[in-house]
Amino acid sequence: MGNTAKGNRYQYVVVGGGVVAGYAIKGIRKEDPSGSILVVSKEADVPYERPALSKKLWLDDEFTEEDIRIGAEDHADVTFKFNTTVNKIDRQEKEVELGDNTVVHYEQLLLATGGEPRNIKGPDDPHVLVFRNWSDYRRLRKFSGKNKHVVIIGGGYVGTELASSLTQNDTKVTMIFPEKALGEGKFPEEIRQEYEETFKKNGVEILSGKMVESYQRQGDHLTISIADGSEFSAETIIIGLGVTPRIELAKASELELADGGVKVDEYLQTSDPSIWSAGDIASYPDKILGRQRIEHVDHARLSGELVGQNMAGAHLAYQHTPYFYSMIFDISWQAIGNIDLSLKKIFDKRNSGTIVYFLNDEKLAGVLVWNVPVDLDDVRKLLADPPADNDELIGSIKEN
């Protein structure tokens, strides 16, 4: 296999420095102990576990910032270029031009560029965080606690998890979002009400049905402007409006695209045999669900490690069907497959919570597990091989 990098030549070049990159390096080193690796990262830190920034670091005193490193930097012959982007890829020459115009040669290239957080109009301000990176977590630690006031814009994953974590760390939280109610469009109404009530019961102020247009600094505070003309004051703002997949490089390199992402086969290889992709931006063929593009950490970890092994010659098909999950106050939920609310639903009430089965044309398409301890492999088995009679879904998943 490849030796130590000579000049600007590397056996493996990874574009992106997130979870996928961290696990891809583990995967490469499983198959190839010495081939030179270059990681080109927009971030300032080595790869780390992103979900801990909104959950575990706030809720588990034993768990420290040191514990979120994935450990990619501990492997031999891995070079990092931090705060660096890529201008373009030359597929013919197998070269990548970096933001500082340096040209790097690769044998195998991984696109793991992840997602770009959506933003809101307003000036750069230390007290405004588009919460995504380790550095954002460090800043938010300084701006929270001691009953300080944080306004969260957005009612999705990051917004709800931080609302829960901050509230449990002596911080006053207000959430502003355009939906009529928290979790609307995401969870069935029977469950959604319990979800919103849990936030209110824990002291989170909820301002629903409000579209934020912009924010401004006014002396010692920030002013948030709403589309209806109203305004709110804040000490610190967190913008949690989800992400857009970063596929500009893939597009410009004329790689095949699908589902708003980069199209890969079951080995996570793109339409160019020397270029691979995994995580948020990869559209891959799921063995249970069909072609999918999934923005979640479970998928980033497992597709990342497997793509690294394959770049180093392993030729393993990606067999994992990822799941989504979140933990909010005393609610824990997981989902696999399509949980679109327009689908027909069957509710399986349990003592601790509910399992919801989603049917597409009378066939099981997705499962939402709400506060019920189950083995997710049982859920995957059910999705792969559902009963002929949908009435038999009730009680089909056993509790742990």
DRENDO-1510 file (C-alpha; in Angstrom, 1 decimal, always signed):
<recs>
REC; n; res; u; v; w
REC; 1; MET; +0.0; +0.0; +0.0 .
REC; 2; GLY; +1.0; +3.7; -0.2 .
REC; 3; ASN; +3.8; +5.0; +1.9 .
REC; 4; THR; +4.4; +8.2; +3.7 .
REC; 5; ALA; +3.3; +11.3; +1.8 .
REC; 6; LYS; +5.9; +12.6; -0.7 .
REC; 7; GLY; +5.6; +16.3; -1.4 .
REC; 8; ASN; +1.9; +16.9; -1.7 .
REC; 9; ARG; +1.0; +13.3; -2.7 .
REC; 10; TYR; -1.2; +11.3; -0.4 .
REC; 11; GLN; -2.7; +7.8; -0.7 .
REC; 12; TYR; -6.0; +9.1; +0.9 .
REC; 13; VAL; -7.4; +12.6; +1.0 .
REC; 14; VAL; -10.5; +13.3; +3.1 .
REC; 15; VAL; -12.5; +16.5; +2.4 .
REC; 16; GLY; -14.4; +17.4; +5.6 .
REC; 17; GLY; -13.3; +17.0; +9.2 .
REC; 18; GLY; -16.4; +15.8; +11.0 .
REC; 19; VAL; -17.8; +12.5; +12.3 .
REC; 20; VAL; -17.5; +10.7; +8.9 .
REC; 21; ALA; -13.8; +11.8; +8.6 .
REC; 22; GLY; -13.0; +10.6; +12.1 .
REC; 23; TYR; -14.5; +7.1; +11.5 .
REC; 24; ALA; -13.1; +6.9; +7.9 .
REC; 25; ILE; -9.6; +7.2; +9.3 .
REC; 26; LYS; -10.3; +4.3; +11.7 .
REC; 27; GLY; -11.7; +2.3; +8.7 .
REC; 28; ILE; -8.6; +3.0; +6.6 .
REC; 29; ARG; -6.2; +2.0; +9.3 .
REC; 30; LYS; -8.1; -1.3; +9.9 .
REC; 31; GLU; -7.1; -2.3; +6.3 .
REC; 32; ASP; -4.0; -0.2; +5.7 .
REC; 33; PRO; -1.7; +0.6; +8.6 .
REC; 34; SER; +0.6; +3.0; +6.8 .
REC; 35; GLY; -0.9; +4.7; +3.7 .
REC; 36; SER; -0.6; +8.5; +4.1 .
REC; 37; ILE; -3.8; +10.3; +4.9 .
REC; 38; LEU; -4.6; +14.0; +4.6 .
REC; 39; VAL; -7.7; +15.5; +6.2 .
REC; 40; VAL; -8.9; +18.9; +4.8 .
REC; 41; SER; -11.2; +20.5; +7.4 .
REC; 42; LYS; -13.2; +23.7; +7.6 .
REC; 43; GLU; -13.1; +23.3; +11.4 .
REC; 44; ALA; -10.4; +24.2; +13.8 .
REC; 45; ASP; -10.5; +20.9; +15.8 .
REC; 46; VAL; -9.8; +17.2; +15.2 .
REC; 47; PRO; -12.8; +15.1; +14.4 .
REC; 48; TYR; -15.2; +14.8; +17.4 .
REC; 49; GLU; -18.7; +13.4; +18.3 .
REC; 50; ARG; -21.0; +16.2; +17.4 .
REC; 51; PRO; -24.2; +15.1; +19.3 .
REC; 52; ALA; -22.4; +15.4; +22.6 .
REC; 53; LEU; -22.4; +19.2; +22.1 .
REC; 54; SER; -26.1; +19.5; +22.5 .
REC; 55; LYS; -26.7; +16.5; +24.9 .
REC; 56; LYS; -24.1; +14.6; +26.9 .
REC; 57; LEU; -21.6; +17.4; +27.7 .
REC; 58; TRP; -24.5; +19.3; +29.4 .
REC; 59; LEU; -26.1; +16.4; +31.2 .
REC; 60; ASP; -23.3; +14.1; +32.4 .
REC; 61; ASP; -20.7; +15.6; +34.8 .
REC; 62; GLU; -18.4; +12.6; +34.3 .
REC; 63; PHE; -18.2; +13.3; +30.6 .
REC; 64; THR; -15.7; +16.0; +29.6 .
REC; 65; GLU; -14.6; +17.7; +26.4 .
REC; 66; GLU; -11.7; +15.3; +26.1 .
REC; 67; ASP; -14.2; +12.4; +25.8 .
REC; 68; ILE; -15.7; +13.8; +22.5 .
REC; 69; ARG; -12.6; +13.2; +20.4 .
REC; 70; ILE; -13.0; +10.3; +18.0 .
REC; 71; GLY; -9.3; +9.6; +18.1 .
REC; 72; ALA; -8.4; +10.1; +14.4 .
REC; 73; GLU; -5.3; +12.1; +15.3 .
REC; 74; ASP; -3.9; +9.1; +17.3 .
REC; 75; HIS; -3.3; +7.1; +14.1 .
REC; 76; ALA; +0.1; +7.1; +12.4 .
REC; 77; ASP; +0.7; +9.3; +9.3 .
REC; 78; VAL; -2.5; +11.4; +9.4 .
REC; 79; THR; -2.0; +15.1; +8.4 .
REC; 80; PHE; -4.6; +17.7; +9.2 .
REC; 81; LYS; -5.2; +21.0; +7.4 .
REC; 82; PHE; -7.6; +22.9; +9.6 .
REC; 83; ASN; -9.6; +26.0; +8.7 .
REC; 84; THR; -9.1; +25.0; +5.1 .
REC; 85; THR; -11.6; +24.5; +2.2 .
REC; 86; VAL; -11.3; +23.0; -1.3 .
REC; 87; ASN; -11.6; +25.1; -4.4 .
REC; 88; LYS; -11.9; +22.3; -6.9 .
REC; 89; ILE; -11.2; +18.7; -7.8 .
REC; 90; ASP; -9.4; +17.6; -11.0 .
REC; 91; ARG; -10.6; +14.1; -11.5 .
REC; 92; GLN; -8.4; +13.4; -14.6 .
REC; 93; GLU; -5.2; +14.3; -12.7 .
REC; 94; LYS; -6.5; +13.1; -9.3 .
REC; 95; GLU; -5.7; +16.4; -7.8 .
REC; 96; VAL; -7.4; +18.7; -5.3 .
REC; 97; GLU; -6.8; +22.5; -5.2 .
REC; 98; LEU; -7.1; +23.8; -1.6 .
REC; 99; GLY; -8.4; +27.2; -0.6 .
REC; 100; ASP; -4.8; +28.5; -0.4 .
REC; 101; ASN; -4.2; +27.3; -4.0 .
REC; 102; THR; -1.9; +24.4; -2.9 .
REC; 103; VAL; -2.5; +21.4; -5.1 .
REC; 104; VAL; -2.6; +17.9; -3.5 .
REC; 105; HIS; -2.5; +14.6; -5.3 .
REC; 106; TYR; -4.7; +11.7; -4.2 .
REC; 107; GLU; -5.1; +8.0; -5.0 .
REC; 108; GLN; -8.5; +7.7; -3.1 .
REC; 109; LEU; -10.6; +10.7; -2.3 .
REC; 110; LEU; -13.5; +10.9; +0.3 .
REC; 111; LEU; -16.1; +13.6; +0.1 .
REC; 112; ALA; -17.5; +14.0; +3.7 .
REC; 113; THR; -18.5; +17.7; +3.6 .
REC; 114; GLY; -21.7; +17.2; +5.7 .
REC; 115; GLY; -24.2; +20.1; +5.9 .
REC; 116; GLU; -24.1; +23.8; +6.0 .
REC; 117; PRO; -26.2; +25.3; +8.8 .
REC; 118; ARG; -29.0; +27.6; +7.6 .
REC; 119; ASN; -28.7; +31.2; +8.8 .
REC; 120; ILE; -30.7; +34.3; +9.5 .
REC; 121; LYS; -30.0; +37.9; +8.4 .
REC; 122; GLY; -27.9; +39.9; +10.9 .
REC; 123; PRO; -24.4; +40.9; +11.8 .
REC; 124; ASP; -21.6; +38.6; +13.0 .
REC; 125; ASP; -21.8; +38.7; +16.8 .
REC; 126; PRO; -20.2; +36.6; +19.5 .
REC; 127; HIS; -23.6; +36.2; +21.1 .
REC; 128; VAL; -25.2; +34.7; +18.0 .
REC; 129; LEU; -24.4; +31.0; +17.5 .
REC; 130; VAL; -25.3; +29.0; +14.5 .
REC; 131; PHE; -24.8; +26.0; +16.7 .
REC; 132; ARG; -22.8; +23.3; +15.0 .
REC; 133; ASN; -19.1; +23.2; +16.1 .
REC; 134; TRP; -17.1; +22.5; +19.2 .
REC; 135; SER; -16.2; +26.2; +19.4 .
REC; 136; ASP; -19.9; +27.0; +19.5 .
REC; 137; TYR; -20.3; +24.8; +22.5 .
REC; 138; ARG; -17.4; +26.5; +24.3 .
REC; 139; ARG; -18.9; +29.9; +23.7 .
REC; 140; LEU; -22.4; +28.8; +24.8 .
REC; 141; ARG; -21.0; +27.5; +28.1 .
REC; 142; LYS; -19.9; +31.1; +28.8 .
REC; 143; PHE; -23.2; +32.6; +27.8 .
REC; 144; SER; -25.4; +30.2; +29.8 .
REC; 145; GLY; -26.2; +29.3; +33.4 .
REC; 146; LYS; -26.8; +31.7; +36.3 .
REC; 147; ASN; -30.3; +32.2; +35.0 .
REC; 148; LYS; -29.0; +34.0; +31.8 .
REC; 149; HIS; -31.5; +34.2; +28.9 .
REC; 150; VAL; -30.9; +32.3; +25.7 .
REC; 151; VAL; -33.3; +32.5; +22.7 .
REC; 152; ILE; -33.4; +29.5; +20.4 .
REC; 153; ILE; -34.6; +30.1; +16.8 .
REC; 154; GLY; -36.0; +26.8; +15.4 .
REC; 155; GLY; -37.9; +23.8; +16.8 .
REC; 156; GLY; -35.9; +20.9; +15.3 .
REC; 157; TYR; -33.2; +18.6; +16.6 .
REC; 158; VAL; -30.6; +21.1; +17.8 .
REC; 159; GLY; -33.1; +23.6; +19.1 .
REC; 160; THR; -35.0; +21.1; +21.2 .
REC; 161; GLU; -32.0; +19.3; +22.5 .
REC; 162; LEU; -30.3; +22.6; +23.6 .
REC; 163; ALA; -33.6; +23.9; +25.1 .
REC; 164; SER; -33.6; +20.7; +27.3 .
REC; 165; SER; -29.9; +20.8; +28.1 .
REC; 166; LEU; -29.8; +24.5; +28.9 .
REC; 167; THR; -32.9; +24.5; +31.0 .
REC; 168; GLN; -31.3; +21.7; +33.1 .
REC; 169; ASN; -28.3; +24.0; +33.5 .
REC; 170; ASP; -29.9; +27.0; +35.2 .
REC; 171; THR; -30.6; +28.9; +31.9 .
REC; 172; LYS; -33.8; +30.7; +31.0 .
REC; 173; VAL; -34.8; +29.5; +27.5 .
REC; 174; THR; -37.2; +30.9; +24.9 .
REC; 175; MET; -37.9; +29.0; +21.7 .
REC; 176; ILE; -39.2; +30.8; +18.6 .
REC; 177; PHE; -40.3; +28.9; +15.5 .
REC; 178; PRO; -42.7; +29.2; +12.5 .
REC; 179; GLU; -44.7; +26.0; +13.1 .
REC; 180; LYS; -48.1; +26.4; +14.9 .
REC; 181; ALA; -46.9; +24.1; +17.7 .
REC; 182; LEU; -43.7; +22.3; +18.8 .
REC; 183; GLY; -43.1; +19.1; +16.9 .
REC; 184; GLU; -45.9; +19.9; +14.4 .
REC; 185; GLY; -45.3; +18.0; +11.1 .
REC; 186; LYS; -42.8; +15.8; +12.9 .
REC; 187; PHE; -44.8; +13.7; +15.4 .
REC; 188; PRO; -48.4; +12.5; +15.4 .
REC; 189; GLU; -50.7; +14.8; +17.3 .
REC; 190; GLU; -51.3; +12.3; +20.2 .
REC; 191; ILE; -47.6; +12.3; +21.0 .
REC; 192; ARG; -46.9; +15.9; +19.9 .
REC; 193; GLN; -49.0; +17.4; +22.7 .
REC; 194; GLU; -47.1; +15.4; +25.4 .
REC; 195; TYR; -43.9; +16.6; +23.7 .
REC; 196; GLU; -44.8; +20.3; +23.9 .
REC; 197; GLU; -46.2; +20.0; +27.4 .
REC; 198; THR; -42.9; +18.5; +28.6 .
REC; 199; PHE; -41.1; +21.7; +27.5 .
REC; 200; LYS; -43.6; +24.0; +29.1 .
REC; 201; LYS; -43.7; +22.0; +32.3 .
REC; 202; ASN; -39.9; +22.4; +32.5 .
REC; 203; GLY; -40.1; +26.2; +32.2 .
REC; 204; VAL; -39.2; +26.7; +28.5 .
REC; 205; GLU; -41.1; +29.7; +27.0 .
REC; 206; ILE; -42.6; +28.7; +23.6 .
REC; 207; LEU; -43.4; +31.3; +21.0 .
REC; 208; SER; -44.9; +29.3; +18.1 .
REC; 209; GLY; -46.1; +30.5; +14.7 .
REC; 210; LYS; -43.4; +33.2; +14.5 .
REC; 211; MET; -41.1; +33.6; +11.5 .
REC; 212; VAL; -37.9; +35.3; +12.4 .
REC; 213; GLU; -36.7; +37.6; +9.7 .
REC; 214; SER; -33.5; +39.1; +11.2 .
REC; 215; TYR; -31.7; +40.3; +14.3 .
REC; 216; GLN; -29.7; +43.4; +15.2 .
REC; 217; ARG; -27.3; +44.3; +18.0 .
REC; 218; GLN; -28.6; +47.2; +20.2 .
REC; 219; GLY; -26.2; +48.1; +22.9 .
REC; 220; ASP; -26.1; +45.4; +25.5 .
REC; 221; HIS; -28.7; +43.2; +23.9 .
REC; 222; LEU; -29.9; +41.7; +20.6 .
REC; 223; THR; -33.2; +42.5; +19.0 .
REC; 224; ILE; -35.0; +39.8; +17.0 .
REC; 225; SER; -37.4; +41.0; +14.3 .
REC; 226; ILE; -40.4; +38.8; +13.5 .
REC; 227; ALA; -42.3; +38.8; +10.1 .
REC; 228; ASP; -45.5; +40.1; +11.8 .
REC; 229; GLY; -43.6; +43.2; +12.9 .
REC; 230; SER; -43.1; +42.3; +16.6 .
REC; 231; GLU; -39.7; +42.3; +18.2 .
REC; 232; PHE; -38.0; +40.3; +21.0 .
REC; 233; SER; -35.0; +41.0; +23.1 .
REC; 234; ALA; -32.2; +38.5; +23.8 .
REC; 235; GLU; -28.8; +38.3; +25.4 .
REC; 236; THR; -27.7; +35.3; +23.3 .
REC; 237; ILE; -29.3; +33.8; +20.2 .
REC; 238; ILE; -28.9; +30.2; +19.0 .
REC; 239; ILE; -29.9; +29.6; +15.4 .
REC; 240; GLY; -31.0; +25.9; +14.9 .
REC; 241; LEU; -32.7; +25.8; +11.6 .
REC; 242; GLY; -31.2; +22.6; +10.2 .
REC; 243; VAL; -28.6; +22.1; +7.5 .
REC; 244; THR; -28.3; +22.1; +3.7 .
REC; 245; PRO; -26.0; +19.3; +2.2 .
REC; 246; ARG; -22.7; +20.7; +1.0 .
REC; 247; ILE; -22.6; +19.3; -2.6 .
REC; 248; GLU; -21.1; +22.1; -4.6 .
REC; 249; LEU; -17.7; +20.3; -5.0 .
REC; 250; ALA; -19.4; +17.1; -6.2 .
REC; 251; LYS; -21.6; +19.1; -8.6 .
REC; 252; ALA; -18.7; +21.1; -10.0 .
REC; 253; SER; -16.8; +17.8; -10.4 .
REC; 254; GLU; -19.7; +16.4; -12.4 .
REC; 255; LEU; -20.2; +13.4; -10.1 .
REC; 256; GLU; -23.7; +11.8; -10.3 .
REC; 257; LEU; -26.2; +13.3; -7.8 .
REC; 258; ALA; -29.4; +11.9; -6.3 .
REC; 259; ASP; -31.8; +13.0; -3.5 .
REC; 260; GLY; -30.1; +16.4; -3.2 .
REC; 261; GLY; -26.8; +14.5; -2.4 .
REC; 262; VAL; -24.0; +12.6; -4.0 .
REC; 263; LYS; -25.1; +9.3; -5.5 .
REC; 264; VAL; -23.1; +6.3; -4.3 .
REC; 265; ASP; -23.4; +2.5; -4.8 .
REC; 266; GLU; -23.7; -0.1; -2.0 .
REC; 267; TYR; -19.9; +0.2; -1.4 .
REC; 268; LEU; -20.3; +4.0; -1.0 .
REC; 269; GLN; -18.3; +4.6; -4.2 .
REC; 270; THR; -19.4; +7.6; -6.4 .
REC; 271; SER; -19.7; +7.5; -10.2 .
REC; 272; ASP; -15.9; +8.1; -10.2 .
REC; 273; PRO; -14.1; +4.9; -8.9 .
REC; 274; SER; -11.5; +6.9; -7.0 .
REC; 275; ILE; -14.0; +9.1; -5.2 .
REC; 276; TRP; -16.2; +8.0; -2.3 .
REC; 277; SER; -18.8; +9.6; -0.2 .
REC; 278; ALA; -20.6; +8.9; +3.2 .
REC; 279; GLY; -22.7; +10.6; +5.9 .
REC; 280; ASP; -25.1; +13.5; +5.3 .
REC; 281; ILE; -24.4; +14.1; +1.7 .
REC; 282; ALA; -24.4; +10.5; +0.4 .
REC; 283; SER; -27.5; +9.1; -1.3 .
REC; 284; TYR; -27.0; +5.3; -0.9 .
REC; 285; PRO; -29.1; +2.2; -1.5 .
REC; 286; ASP; -30.5; +1.0; +1.8 .
REC; 287; LYS; -31.2; -2.8; +1.9 .
REC; 288; ILE; -34.5; -2.4; +3.7 .
REC; 289; LEU; -35.7; +1.1; +2.8 .
REC; 290; GLY; -34.4; +1.6; -0.8 .
REC; 291; ARG; -32.3; +4.7; -1.8 .
REC; 292; GLN; -31.9; +7.1; +1.1 .
REC; 293; ARG; -30.0; +10.3; +2.1 .
REC; 294; ILE; -29.8; +10.5; +5.9 .
REC; 295; GLU; -28.5; +13.3; +8.1 .
REC; 296; HIS; -27.8; +11.6; +11.3 .
REC; 297; VAL; -24.9; +10.6; +13.4 .
REC; 298; ASP; -25.6; +6.8; +13.5 .
REC; 299; HIS; -25.3; +6.8; +9.7 .
REC; 300; ALA; -22.2; +9.1; +9.8 .
REC; 301; ARG; -20.3; +6.8; +12.1 .
REC; 302; LEU; -21.1; +3.5; +10.4 .
REC; 303; SER; -20.9; +4.7; +6.8 .
REC; 304; GLY; -17.7; +6.6; +7.7 .
REC; 305; GLU; -15.9; +3.5; +9.0 .
REC; 306; LEU; -17.0; +1.3; +6.1 .
REC; 307; VAL; -16.1; +3.8; +3.4 .
REC; 308; GLY; -12.6; +4.0; +5.0 .
REC; 309; GLN; -12.2; +0.3; +4.8 .
REC; 310; ASN; -13.4; +0.2; +1.2 .
REC; 311; MET; -11.0; +3.1; +0.2 .
REC; 312; ALA; -8.3; +0.8; +1.4 .
REC; 313; GLY; -9.5; -2.2; -0.6 .
REC; 314; ALA; -12.0; -4.0; +1.6 .
REC; 315; HIS; -15.0; -4.1; -0.8 .
REC; 316; LEU; -17.7; -4.4; +1.9 .
REC; 317; ALA; -21.4; -3.6; +1.1 .
REC; 318; TYR; -23.0; -1.1; +3.5 .
REC; 319; GLN; -25.7; -3.2; +5.2 .
REC; 320; HIS; -26.7; -0.9; +8.1 .
REC; 321; THR; -30.1; +0.7; +8.2 .
REC; 322; PRO; -29.6; +3.9; +10.3 .
REC; 323; TYR; -31.9; +5.2; +13.0 .
REC; 324; PHE; -32.8; +8.7; +14.3 .
REC; 325; TYR; -33.0; +9.5; +17.9 .
REC; 326; SER; -33.2; +12.3; +20.4 .
REC; 327; MET; -33.4; +12.7; +24.2 .
REC; 328; ILE; -35.4; +15.6; +25.6 .
REC; 329; PHE; -36.0; +15.9; +29.4 .
REC; 330; ASP; -37.5; +12.5; +30.3 .
REC; 331; ILE; -38.6; +11.7; +26.7 .
REC; 332; SER; -36.4; +9.4; +24.6 .
REC; 333; TRP; -37.5; +8.5; +21.0 .
REC; 334; GLN; -36.0; +6.6; +18.1 .
REC; 335; ALA; -37.3; +6.1; +14.5 .
REC; 336; ILE; -36.3; +4.0; +11.5 .
REC; 337; GLY; -37.7; +4.4; +8.0 .
REC; 338; ASN; -40.4; +6.7; +6.7 .
REC; 339; ILE; -42.4; +8.5; +9.5 .
REC; 340; ASP; -44.1; +11.0; +7.3 .
REC; 341; LEU; -47.3; +12.1; +9.0 .
REC; 342; SER; -49.4; +11.8; +5.9 .
REC; 343; LEU; -49.0; +8.0; +6.0 .
REC; 344; LYS; -51.6; +5.8; +7.7 .
REC; 345; LYS; -50.6; +5.1; +11.3 .
REC; 346; ILE; -51.2; +2.3; +13.8 .
REC; 347; PHE; -50.7; +3.1; +17.5 .
REC; 348; ASP; -49.3; +0.4; +19.8 .
REC; 349; LYS; -49.8; +1.8; +23.4 .
REC; 350; ARG; -47.4; +0.5; +26.0 .
REC; 351; ASN; -47.0; +1.2; +29.7 .
REC; 352; SER; -44.1; +3.6; +29.3 .
REC; 353; GLY; -45.0; +5.1; +25.9 .
REC; 354; THR; -46.1; +4.3; +22.4 .
REC; 355; ILE; -44.9; +2.6; +19.3 .
REC; 356; VAL; -46.3; +4.0; +16.0 .
REC; 357; TYR; -46.3; +2.0; +12.8 .
REC; 358; PHE; -46.4; +4.0; +9.6 .
REC; 359; LEU; -48.0; +2.3; +6.5 .
REC; 360; ASN; -47.4; +3.2; +2.9 .
REC; 361; ASP; -50.0; +1.5; +0.6 .
REC; 362; GLU; -50.8; -0.8; +3.5 .
REC; 363; LYS; -47.2; -1.9; +3.8 .
REC; 364; LEU; -45.0; -1.1; +6.9 .
REC; 365; ALA; -42.7; +1.8; +5.9 .
REC; 366; GLY; -41.5; +3.2; +9.2 .
REC; 367; VAL; -41.5; +2.9; +13.0 .
REC; 368; LEU; -41.4; +5.5; +15.7 .
REC; 369; VAL; -40.6; +4.3; +19.2 .
REC; 370; TRP; -41.7; +6.8; +21.8 .
REC; 371; ASN; -40.3; +6.2; +25.3 .
REC; 372; VAL; -40.4; +2.4; +25.0 .
REC; 373; PRO; -37.1; +0.5; +25.6 .
REC; 374; VAL; -36.7; -1.8; +22.6 .
REC; 375; ASP; -33.9; -3.5; +20.6 .
REC; 376; LEU; -33.6; -1.5; +17.4 .
REC; 377; ASP; -32.6; -4.7; +15.5 .
REC; 378; ASP; -36.1; -6.0; +16.3 .
REC; 379; VAL; -37.5; -2.9; +14.5 .
REC; 380; ARG; -35.2; -3.4; +11.5 .
REC; 381; LYS; -36.3; -7.1; +11.3 .
REC; 382; LEU; -39.9; -6.1; +11.4 .
REC; 383; LEU; -39.4; -3.5; +8.6 .
REC; 384; ALA; -37.5; -6.1; +6.5 .
REC; 385; ASP; -40.2; -8.7; +7.0 .
REC; 386; PRO; -43.5; -7.3; +8.2 .
REC; 387; PRO; -46.5; -9.5; +9.0 .
REC; 388; ALA; -49.1; -10.0; +6.1 .
REC; 389; ASP; -51.8; -8.8; +8.4 .
REC; 390; ASN; -51.2; -5.3; +9.7 .
REC; 391; ASP; -53.3; -6.0; +12.9 .
REC; 392; GLU; -50.5; -8.3; +13.9 .
REC; 393; LEU; -48.1; -5.3; +14.2 .
REC; 394; ILE; -49.6; -4.5; +17.7 .
REC; 395; GLY; -47.4; -6.1; +20.3 .
REC; 396; SER; -44.9; -7.4; +17.6 .
REC; 397; ILE; -41.9; -5.6; +19.1 .
REC; 398; LYS; -41.0; -6.8; +22.6 .
REC; 399; GLU; -39.8; -4.4; +25.3 .
REC; 400; ASN; -36.4; -4.7; +26.9 .
</recs>
